[in-house]
Amino acid sequence: MDVMESMKQSVIVPVVVIGDVKDAVPAAQALLAGGINVMEITLRTAAALESIRTVAKECPDMVVGAGTVLNATQAKDVVDAGAKFIVSPGFDEETVKWCIEKEINVTPGCVTPTEIMAARKLGLRVVKFFPANVYGGLNAIKNLAAPFTDMQFIPTGGVNTENIAEFTASPAIFAVGGSWVCKAADIAQGNFDKITQLCKEARKAAMD
């Protein structure tokens, strides 16, 4: 199963903030137990790069990627560490081109028609929509999908277990992103059973 198919099957691409490398593998295992085999470890902490490396090495069933990638240098660093996909909060042409050249899946953040057209021109058909709750949520995505019939979106920000079914019912949605199934506080406090339960509940809600 390739990276994008794993995202689609998991339904949720968890945005994972890890403050201590020792929590990386237990967090990955908690997600796997909850039916999710992809995780986006964000580059918001000093432990992020080593966490990606550790999960890539010790959890072969987990498709680990990197989030909050802002430039091509960071993209190279995380791929060297074992990241299988790149997620950016916005559209950076150099980063996207580097990923395409290296055959690394990349989903840049695109919320305007111009950004979507720029991503589409480079061959992308799935982009991140972030922060979804600020830029109009599902209604905005549906309106953007009308002229871009071959594009799909991964909304992140404002998606939760209560509204996930509304998103996933739309053909414009490829998957959803978010940290609500594996909050930084739960990771830091070792609440891994809770993370597994939240993943199961969210996936069930998405399928109903």
ZIGIJO-V404876 format. One record per residue. N is the residue number from 0. PSI is psi in degrees with one decimal (999 if undefined). OMEGA is omega in whole degrees, 0 to 359 (none if undefined). Layout:
N PSI OMEGA
N PSI OMEGA
//
This chain:
0 128.2 182
1 175.5 186
2 -49.3 183
3 -35.9 178
4 -37.1 177
5 -41.3 177
6 -45.8 183
7 -42.7 181
8 -37.2 180
9 -24.7 182
10 -44.5 182
11 132.1 172
12 97.9 184
13 133.8 175
14 112.2 191
15 121.5 178
16 114.0 183
17 121.9 181
18 -19.0 182
19 127.1 184
20 -31.7 182
21 -20.0 181
22 -7.5 187
23 -51.3 182
24 -45.6 176
25 -36.0 177
26 -44.0 178
27 -43.2 180
28 -35.9 178
29 -40.4 178
30 -44.5 180
31 -41.2 180
32 -24.8 179
33 4.3 176
34 13.1 181
35 122.4 183
36 23.1 171
37 146.9 175
38 135.1 179
39 101.9 178
40 118.1 185
41 148.3 180
42 41.6 181
43 -5.8 181
44 160.6 179
45 -20.8 183
46 -5.8 189
47 -50.3 185
48 -45.8 180
49 -31.4 178
50 -41.8 177
51 -45.7 180
52 -43.1 182
53 -45.1 180
54 -42.7 180
55 -35.5 183
56 -41.1 191
57 -12.5 180
58 77.5 184
59 -22.2 180
60 -11.6 182
61 127.7 174
62 102.1 185
63 134.0 177
64 -179.9 181
65 136.6 176
66 171.6 182
67 37.1 176
68 117.8 189
69 -16.3 182
70 172.4 184
71 -30.3 178
72 -45.2 177
73 -38.9 179
74 -44.2 179
75 -43.3 181
76 -44.3 183
77 -33.8 177
78 -40.1 176
79 -30.5 180
80 -11.6 177
81 4.4 179
82 135.3 181
83 -13.0 177
84 159.8 183
85 133.8 174
86 131.1 179
87 147.6 178
88 -23.1 180
89 -175.4 182
90 116.2 174
91 112.0 187
92 -42.4 182
93 -43.0 180
94 -45.9 180
95 -44.9 180
96 -40.2 179
97 -44.9 181
98 -42.9 179
99 -43.2 179
100 -37.8 182
101 2.6 180
102 42.7 176
103 128.3 178
104 132.7 181
105 134.1 175
106 95.5 178
107 155.2 176
108 123.5 180
109 117.7 182
110 -4.9 179
111 157.1 177
112 -38.8 181
113 -44.1 179
114 -40.9 180
115 -41.5 179
116 -37.6 179
117 -42.7 179
118 -42.8 181
119 -38.9 180
120 -31.4 180
121 0.9 175
122 -0.1 180
123 145.8 177
124 -3.1 175
125 128.0 179
126 159.5 175
127 146.0 176
128 101.4 190
129 141.0 346
130 123.2 189
131 -40.0 183
132 -22.6 179
133 -36.8 185
134 25.8 170
135 -0.2 174
136 -146.3 185
137 -36.6 180
138 -42.7 178
139 -43.2 181
140 -44.2 179
141 -40.1 179
142 -37.9 178
143 -33.4 181
144 -21.8 182
145 -50.3 177
146 -20.4 181
147 72.0 188
148 -18.3 181
149 11.0 180
150 147.1 172
151 161.6 189
152 150.0 171
153 91.1 180
154 136.1 179
155 130.3 183
156 104.4 179
157 -6.6 176
158 138.8 178
159 -179.1 183
160 -30.7 182
161 -33.7 185
162 2.8 186
163 -35.7 182
164 -33.4 178
165 -40.6 180
166 -52.2 188
167 -17.1 177
168 -18.4 182
169 133.0 177
170 -14.2 179
171 -12.0 183
172 123.4 178
173 -44.0 177
174 179.2 176
175 153.2 178
176 162.6 177
177 163.4 182
178 -1.0 187
179 -24.7 179
180 -13.9 178
181 76.2 183
182 148.1 181
183 -38.4 181
184 -40.8 179
185 -37.9 177
186 -49.5 183
187 -33.3 182
188 -0.3 178
189 23.5 181
190 59.9 187
191 -30.9 176
192 -36.9 178
193 -41.4 179
194 -45.3 178
195 -44.7 181
196 -42.8 179
197 -38.4 178
198 -44.7 180
199 -44.4 181
200 -42.5 181
201 -42.7 180
202 -40.2 178
203 -43.7 179
204 -37.1 181
205 -31.6 184
206 -22.8 184
207 999 none
//
